[in-house]
């Protein structure tokens, strides 16, 4: 599985961005997909996930501002980010987590930089 993330960039506070992550292969629809982020000097943290059934889960820090969605026909997961603030500045990574019947396997995208600054 290969993941290709896009959509990052520089945005002013209170602005919006939409991240996309396209996956290859046939396991996407069976997997939990999500977004994580890593700010300089900090550990990678969960932003949002979506189960194979489309149920979302969000970090408290982004609830009400970010929306995760998935299009299984396109093998793509999205992250709509609104009301961005400087604390959202980080490299954002998409993730596909697949259970092969024995264990979970994680696949990661290359990361896309999001910078929130005036």
C-alpha positions as CSV (number, residue, x, y, z in Angstrom):
1,X,0.0,0.0,0.0
2,X,1.3,3.4,-1.0
3,X,-0.2,6.6,0.3
4,X,0.2,10.0,-1.3
5,X,-0.8,13.0,0.7
6,X,-1.5,16.5,-0.6
7,X,-3.1,19.8,0.2
8,X,-0.8,21.3,2.8
9,X,0.5,24.8,2.7
10,X,0.6,28.2,4.4
11,X,-2.6,29.6,5.7
12,X,-3.5,32.6,7.9
13,X,-5.1,32.1,11.4
14,X,-8.9,31.3,11.1
15,X,-8.3,30.0,7.6
16,X,-9.1,26.6,6.1
17,X,-7.3,23.8,4.3
18,X,-8.3,20.5,2.9
19,X,-5.9,17.6,3.0
20,X,-6.2,14.6,0.8
21,X,-4.5,11.2,0.9
22,X,-4.9,8.7,-1.9
23,X,-4.0,5.0,-1.3
24,X,-3.1,2.2,-3.7
25,X,-4.2,-1.3,-3.3
26,X,-7.5,-3.0,-2.3
27,X,-7.5,-2.9,1.5
28,X,-8.5,0.7,1.9
29,X,-12.2,0.1,2.4
30,X,-11.5,-2.6,5.0
31,X,-9.2,-0.3,7.0
32,X,-9.2,2.3,9.7
33,X,-7.9,5.5,8.1
34,X,-6.7,8.6,9.8
35,X,-4.5,11.6,10.1
36,X,-1.8,12.3,12.6
37,X,0.5,15.3,13.0
38,X,3.9,16.1,14.4
39,X,5.0,19.5,15.4
40,X,8.7,20.4,15.8
41,X,10.0,19.0,19.1
42,X,6.8,17.0,19.8
43,X,5.7,13.5,19.4
44,X,3.4,12.4,16.6
45,X,-0.2,12.7,17.8
46,X,-3.6,11.5,16.5
47,X,-5.8,14.1,14.8
48,X,-8.7,12.1,13.5
49,X,-9.6,8.6,12.4
50,X,-12.4,7.0,10.5
51,X,-13.4,3.3,10.8
52,X,-14.2,1.2,7.8
53,X,-17.8,2.0,8.5
54,X,-17.2,5.7,8.4
55,X,-17.4,6.4,12.1
56,X,-15.1,9.3,13.0
57,X,-13.0,10.0,16.1
58,X,-11.2,13.2,16.8
59,X,-8.6,14.6,19.2
60,X,-10.2,17.0,21.6
61,X,-8.0,19.8,20.2
62,X,-9.7,19.6,16.8
63,X,-13.3,18.7,17.6
64,X,-15.7,21.1,16.0
65,X,-13.0,22.4,13.6
66,X,-11.8,19.5,11.6
67,X,-13.8,16.9,9.7
68,X,-12.5,13.6,8.4
69,X,-14.2,11.8,5.5
70,X,-13.4,9.0,3.2
71,X,-14.3,7.9,-0.3
72,X,-13.8,4.2,-0.6
73,X,-14.5,4.2,-4.3
74,X,-11.5,6.5,-4.7
75,X,-9.4,5.0,-2.0
76,X,-9.0,8.5,-0.5
77,X,-9.3,10.1,2.9
78,X,-9.8,13.8,3.5
79,X,-9.3,16.1,6.3
80,X,-11.2,19.4,6.2
81,X,-9.5,21.9,8.6
82,X,-11.4,25.0,9.5
83,X,-10.6,27.8,12.0
84,X,-6.9,27.0,11.9
85,X,-4.7,28.4,14.6
86,X,-0.9,28.5,14.9
87,X,-1.0,25.5,17.3
88,X,-2.2,23.4,14.3
89,X,1.2,24.0,12.5
90,X,2.7,20.6,12.0
91,X,3.6,17.9,9.4
92,X,0.4,15.9,8.8
93,X,0.6,12.2,8.0
94,X,-2.1,10.0,6.7
95,X,-2.4,6.5,8.0
96,X,-4.1,3.3,6.9
97,X,-4.4,0.6,9.6
98,X,-5.3,-2.9,8.3
99,X,-6.0,-6.0,10.4
100,X,-4.8,-9.0,8.5
101,X,-6.4,-11.5,10.9
102,X,-3.3,-11.8,13.0
103,X,-2.1,-8.2,13.7
104,X,-2.6,-4.6,12.7
105,X,-0.4,-3.3,10.0
106,X,0.2,0.5,9.6
107,X,0.9,2.3,6.4
108,X,2.0,5.9,6.4
109,X,2.0,8.7,3.8
110,X,5.0,10.9,3.3
111,X,3.6,13.9,5.3
112,X,2.4,17.3,4.2
113,X,3.4,20.5,5.9
114,X,0.7,22.8,7.3
115,X,1.8,26.2,8.5
116,X,-0.6,28.6,10.2
117,X,0.8,32.0,10.4
118,X,0.0,35.6,9.7
